């Protein structure tokens, strides 16, 4: 049973005994959001990231979800992507295709990956254009307080340095507010060229889910969630603050081990 609690403006925290429990809870939660969005809008617009996130979503490929989720209504996007060929081992698209998309009946034309044959800057511009067209047709909702797209769900992991998507500590893109999608050519982690959603888009989502596991992330989880003093480093993950949407953290016990003494309830 997951322990859950609310932590002021940092969203809902769900701490799981083990990864299997986390995977089941995450699949349940995504399936619920999908059902609600399809009922309300007729579609489910979801943005994925890379890393361990896809394997932690793996239960969606199994019963009952593989039959009960309305996969034909899913539209897939990426909150960040490495500017490499789609069959490259560093590609978030390849990761998602191999681990999830090829195992469930998603409509191929609903999968919106980046153009991998152009520069990072061009790829970001093209991706923003694609999203803009889908906002016009309301496949992706629009925020009622800005012109930003309002994805039904954005799924994010977090690095030990507190980065989310390809938004790294102390990088100028953290301050990007005009573009929906931007690019970097100097990622601290290879490969260097990436595109990424900006914080205005992330924070316009109806739902943002942060999935973080492992002891190596514990300090970053503490800095991202707990009430820390003004002298502490501000991590990119701390800037994930949905304006009107809901933020939920899916953590395992090692990742949550340095959180201040939160009172969780079953």
C-alpha positions as a printed Julia matrix, in Angstrom:
266×3 Matrix{Float64}:
   0.0    0.0     0.0
   1.39   3.38   -0.95
   1.76   5.98    1.73
   0.4    9.32    0.58
   0.36  12.83    1.89
  -0.02  16.4     0.76
   2.97  18.7     1.04
   1.8   22.32    0.77
   2.35  23.62   -2.76
   4.59  20.73   -3.81
   1.72  18.46   -4.68
   0.65  15.01   -3.57
   3.32  12.55   -2.48
   2.89   8.8    -2.99
   5.67   6.75   -1.4
   5.78   3.08   -2.36
   7.25   0.09   -0.55
   8.84  -1.26   -3.73
   9.03  -0.71   -7.48
   6.37  -3.29   -8.28
   3.88  -1.43   -6.1
   4.9    1.86   -7.72
   4.43   0.41  -11.23
   0.92  -0.8   -10.39
  -0.1    2.48   -8.75
   1.33   4.47  -11.69
  -0.52   2.34  -14.26
  -3.77   2.73  -12.28
  -3.31   6.48  -12.1
  -2.5    6.94  -15.8
  -5.44   4.7   -16.76
  -7.77   6.8   -14.59
  -6.55  10.05  -16.15
  -6.93   8.56  -19.63
 -10.5    7.48  -18.94
 -11.43  10.89  -17.53
  -9.89  12.81  -20.46
 -11.51  10.56  -23.08
 -14.88  10.97  -21.35
 -14.5   14.75  -21.19
 -12.68  15.54  -24.46
 -12.67  12.39  -26.56
  -8.86  12.24  -26.57
  -5.92  11.83  -24.17
  -2.84  13.96  -24.91
   0.16  12.66  -22.97
   3.8   13.76  -23.01
   6.54  11.31  -22.06
  10.18  11.65  -21.04
  13.08   9.2   -21.1
  15.17   7.45  -18.5
  13.62   4.79  -16.27
  10.15   6.28  -16.69
   9.11   4.02  -19.59
  10.03   0.8   -17.79
   8.1    2.04  -14.74
   5.04   2.49  -17.01
   5.39  -1.09  -18.21
   2.34  -2.45  -16.37
   0.18  -0.57  -18.9
   1.17  -3.21  -21.48
  -0.28  -5.96  -19.29
  -3.77  -7.05  -18.29
  -6.09  -5.44  -17.54
  -4.81  -2.15  -18.93
  -3.86  -3.44  -22.37
  -7.56  -4.19  -22.93
  -9.34  -1.59  -20.77
  -7.44   1.57  -21.8
  -8.86   3.26  -24.91
  -5.52   3.33  -26.72
  -7.0    4.63  -29.98
  -7.73   7.93  -28.22
  -4.14   8.46  -27.04
  -1.95  11.12  -28.64
   1.71  10.78  -27.68
   4.26  13.6   -27.36
   7.67  13.99  -25.75
   8.47  16.55  -23.07
  12.08  16.24  -24.18
  14.0   14.38  -26.81
  17.59  13.85  -27.83
  18.33  15.04  -31.36
  19.51  11.66  -32.64
  18.13   9.17  -35.14
  14.93   7.43  -34.04
  16.71   4.07  -34.0
  19.6    5.4   -31.88
  20.01   3.95  -28.39
  19.82   7.49  -26.92
  16.44   8.22  -28.53
  13.54   8.69  -26.11
  11.24   7.76  -28.99
  12.99   4.4   -29.4
  12.84   3.82  -25.65
   9.09   4.45  -25.61
   8.45   2.49  -28.8
  10.35  -0.58  -27.61
   9.03  -0.47  -24.04
   5.42   0.66  -24.53
   4.12   1.91  -27.86
   4.82  -1.27  -29.84
   3.0   -3.37  -27.25
  -0.36  -1.59  -27.21
  -2.71  -0.61  -30.07
  -1.86   3.09  -30.35
  -2.66   4.68  -33.72
   0.71   5.36  -35.44
  -0.41   8.77  -36.73
  -1.16   9.81  -33.14
   2.52   9.45  -32.18
   4.22  12.83  -32.54
   7.99  12.51  -32.42
  10.52  15.13  -33.48
  12.09  15.48  -36.91
  15.45  13.79  -36.33
  17.0   14.92  -39.62
  17.4   18.63  -38.82
  19.29  20.75  -36.28
  18.16  20.99  -32.66
  16.88  24.52  -33.25
  14.87  23.48  -36.32
  13.57  20.37  -34.55
  12.3   22.53  -31.66
  10.64  25.0   -34.03
   8.99  22.22  -36.04
   7.77  20.45  -32.93
   6.23  23.67  -31.62
   4.47  24.11  -34.99
   3.06  20.56  -34.81
   1.74  21.18  -31.3
   0.31  24.54  -32.35
  -1.69  22.85  -35.12
  -3.02  20.27  -32.68
  -4.01  23.0   -30.24
  -6.01  24.63  -33.05
  -7.93  21.39  -33.58
  -8.22  20.84  -29.81
  -6.44  17.5   -29.87
  -4.37  19.32  -27.25
  -6.35  21.66  -25.01
  -5.33  25.25  -24.48
  -4.74  26.87  -21.12
  -7.48  29.26  -20.08
  -4.96  31.65  -18.53
  -2.37  31.74  -21.32
  -2.06  30.56  -24.9
   0.0   27.56  -23.78
  -1.01  24.03  -24.69
  -2.67  22.19  -21.8
  -1.64  18.54  -22.0
  -3.83  16.08  -20.15
  -0.71  14.54  -18.59
   3.0   15.28  -18.63
   5.16  12.52  -17.17
   8.61  13.49  -15.92
  11.54  11.83  -14.23
  14.24  13.7   -12.34
  18.02  13.4   -12.34
  20.23  13.41   -9.23
  21.02  17.04  -10.13
  17.31  17.9   -10.04
  16.89  18.32  -13.8
  13.56  17.56  -15.43
  12.97  17.04  -19.16
  16.13  18.65  -20.57
  15.96  21.61  -18.2
  19.26  21.55  -16.34
  20.41  23.51  -13.26
  21.71  27.01  -13.97
  20.96  26.73  -17.7
  19.5   29.76  -19.54
  16.57  27.69  -20.84
  15.14  27.64  -17.32
  14.12  31.26  -17.92
  12.54  30.69  -21.35
   8.97  31.95  -21.25
   8.19  32.87  -24.88
   8.65  29.51  -26.59
   6.69  26.32  -25.91
   9.56  24.13  -27.06
  13.2   25.13  -26.95
  16.54  23.48  -27.63
  19.96  23.07  -26.09
  23.25  22.12  -27.72
  25.29  21.84  -24.53
  23.55  19.25  -22.37
  25.68  18.32  -19.34
  24.76  14.71  -20.14
  25.4   13.3   -23.6
  24.07  13.55  -26.23
  24.49  17.35  -26.18
  21.69  18.34  -28.58
  18.14  18.12  -27.22
  14.72  19.69  -27.48
  12.59  20.28  -24.4
   9.25  21.64  -23.28
   9.65  24.85  -21.33
   8.27  25.49  -17.84
   5.25  27.49  -19.07
   4.09  24.38  -20.99
   4.9   21.94  -18.18
   3.07  24.13  -15.67
   0.02  24.54  -17.93
  -0.7   20.79  -17.93
  -3.86  19.42  -16.33
  -1.71  16.81  -14.6
   2.02  16.51  -14.0
   3.43  13.28  -12.61
   6.99  13.14  -11.29
   8.34   9.59  -11.07
  11.54   9.33   -9.05
  13.19   6.19   -7.69
  16.44   5.22   -6.03
  18.65   6.46   -3.23
  20.81   8.48   -5.64
  17.86  10.86   -6.12
  17.03  11.24   -2.4
  18.88  14.53   -1.86
  17.36  16.05   -5.0
  13.88  14.9    -3.89
  14.45  16.61   -0.54
  15.58  19.85   -2.22
  12.71  19.72   -4.73
   9.91  19.09   -2.23
  10.81  20.17    1.3
  10.6   23.69    2.66
  14.24  24.63    2.31
  15.82  27.95    3.16
  16.56  30.67    0.62
  20.28  29.78    0.64
  19.71  26.26   -0.68
  20.15  25.59   -4.39
  16.94  25.91   -6.36
  16.6   22.84   -8.54
  14.75  22.81  -11.86
  12.37  20.21  -10.37
  11.28  22.79   -7.81
  10.04  24.97  -10.68
   7.49  22.29  -11.6
   4.43  24.04  -10.17
   1.28  23.5   -12.24
  -0.69  26.75  -12.28
  -4.11  25.14  -12.16
  -3.27  21.47  -12.66
  -2.41  18.7   -10.25
   1.12  17.58   -9.34
   1.69  14.06   -8.0
   5.04  12.55   -7.01
   5.48   8.78   -7.35
   8.45   7.83   -5.17
   9.93   4.65   -3.8
  11.2    4.55   -0.22
  14.89   5.1    -1.09
  14.06   8.23   -3.12
  11.88   9.53   -0.26
  14.43   8.68    2.46
  15.68  12.26    2.98
  12.3   13.99    3.03
  11.55  15.92    6.19
   9.35  13.92    8.56
   6.18  13.97    6.52
   3.18  12.36    8.09
   1.88   9.86    5.58
  -1.34   7.92    5.86
  -2.37   4.67    4.22
